Amino acid sequence: MSQVRIGMVGYKFMGKAHSNAYRVLPMFFPNSTVPQMKAICGRNQEALETARKQFGWEEAVTDWRELLKRDDIDLIDINAPSDAHKEIAIAAARAGKHIFCEKPLALTLSDAREMLAEAEAAGVKHMVGFNYRFAPAVQLAKKLIDEGRIGKINHFRGQFLQDWIMDPQFPLVWRLQKEIAGSGSLGDLGAHVIDMARYLVGEFSEVIGMSETFIKERPIAENMTGLSAKGGSSTEMGQVTVDDATLMMARFENGALGSIEATRFAGGHRCTNGFEINGSKGSVRFDFERMNELEVYFTDDAEDVQGFRRVLATDAPHAYMDAWWPAGHTIGYEHTFTHEMVELMDAITNDRQPVPNFVDGVKCQEVLEAVERSIEERRWVAISEM
Ligand code: SOE
């Protein structure tokens, strides 16, 4: 297959990120299968048409079901709000379409499991959007760990810190409503960290969490706005039904200990998605706000130069970097999505499941729901209970 023809549902923040990835992919990865941007889908015809032109899609349709009936679409890309994921993904699988779905995979674990079962029964390819795995510095951390270069892992310390809803006048956008988002910081931000932990350390065995909603009521949002929403003229207030911040501790199956903090109330932190992993032979440290760097420490460095050192993961030996610029020329957030789509195109072409896929989406959702249960019941929850 030299082309994968795509129908994309959603056209806001993630719609733009995915469109950009599809567009630049053939220019930088000329050996990859080409994503064909067939049709973009959304409900507001005017806004959709603007996005279609701006992002470069051939057509715009206002009903996603139309995409499933077409023979000239191979893949459905779902980046609409989380409450739409399940219905669209299951219908896409039944129509024999491959699926890319944004994270968190679903609102609940049972929905996520259903999505996986349907995709497997249909024999289609399925991928979930944990894009931060695809930062070359993260891939370097993975390589060092897999090669045993930091030894046996003892600690995972992860965090995803933002501050975009600290203003009490920030409106009640969909990400703050449980029936649309599933959860708050936990599912939106914590999901990325949980995925990173699974990717780098291994499976979780048990968790305990705590969470808080600092601002319990907010002005009703005037439309489906996102992160950059401004307080409108509405004085009517509505309940925030998700967590503003969630903290958790964890044990991993391999004996490592973990702690994770996900919050939208960490003033000054716009997108601090980071981790530190300590092993018996060394440590690695990553912060997405400096995404081209990995800090590494090895216990067998000469005594007089011991300490963390900074590796710039921007030249050819690093994952994906031979496709971009000369050594030292950094890449950004949008490149993580391009790499994600390179993986997706390769998997479809070579008839294998992409990674991360719905299995990873389900495993992440198990941890998310275990944390929620732990908070509700004020106790440690084993993942095997889920
Ligand atoms: C908002 O908190 C958000 O855009 C998340 O939804 C994304 O998954 C994360 O990458 C950045 O922050």
Boltz pocket constraint, residues with backbone or C-beta under 6 A from the ligand:
constraints:
  - pocket:
      binder: B
      contacts: [[A, 103], [A, 162], [A, 188], [A, 189], [A, 227], [A, 271]]
      max_distance: 6.0
